[in-house]
């Protein structure tokens, strides 16, 4: 059984290791973004989001290979977008090429290089 929680300062080094193992290049912005961590005994994935005006921008989604394709990605996106909706944000967008098809299957629409969704529509099921 795994859980998804807001990342704490002590998670940042592990998040960096997961990012490195998943091939994420560039710096992670722990001060300006919201990070959530998936963990069993130890963290195995994370998702990050920043806020711009009324938009949640998913900046990273990283799951260690042995945990992929088990529904973790779907749940992580739903948890972070539910938080965005609770914050009063209206839209979400993402530009993570590795997960482009995944986000489109979740209901995000392609707009140029980005995939976008209205949060209220995303949670209308």
C-alpha positions, -999 to +999 in steps of 0.1 A: +000+000+000+014+034-009+005+070+001+008+104-015+016+133+007+030+168+005+068+166+004+088+178+034+123+193+035+137+159+044+123+145+012+142+168-011+174+148-014+154+117-023+133+136-048+165+147-065+177+111-067+144+100-082+145+128-107+181+118-117+171+082-120+141+091-142+162+114-164+148+147-153+173+174-162+176+209-148+171+222-113+140+214-091+125+245-076+116+235-041+108+271-030+083+280-058+066+247-065+044+224-046+058+188-044+039+157-035+057+124-029+044+088-034+059+064-009+056+028+003+084+021+028+104+049+010+096+075-016+094+061-052+079+090-071+069+126-071+048+152-088+054+190-087+032+219-096+035+257-098+008+283-098+005+310-124-026+332-122-055+307-123-035+279-137-019+248-121+012+239-142+024+204-136+062+208-139+074+172-132+060+137-128+086+110-120+080+074-109+108+049-105+105+023-133+095-006-110+064+013-099+052+025-133+020+012-150+004+004-117-020+034-116+003+055-094+007+082-121-031+085-124-036+089-087-007+113-083-022+136-110-056+134-094-043+143-059-023+173-071-051+186-093-076+181-065-053+204-044-053+229-073-091+229-074-092+234-036-069+264-041-095+279-064-075+274-096-095+270-129-071+252-153-042+228-154-016+224-180+015+202-186+043+198-210+061+166-202+068+148-235+073+114-218+038+116-204+020+133-233-002+104-243-009+096-207-023+131-200-043+130-232-059+098-221-068+115-188-088+141-207-063+168-213-065+185-247-035+194-268-028+231-272+005+235-291+032+219-270+010+217-239-019+195-227-046+215-209-078+208-189-104+228-170-103+215-135-140+214-129-144+194-161-116+170-151-134+161-119-168+158-134-173+121-138 
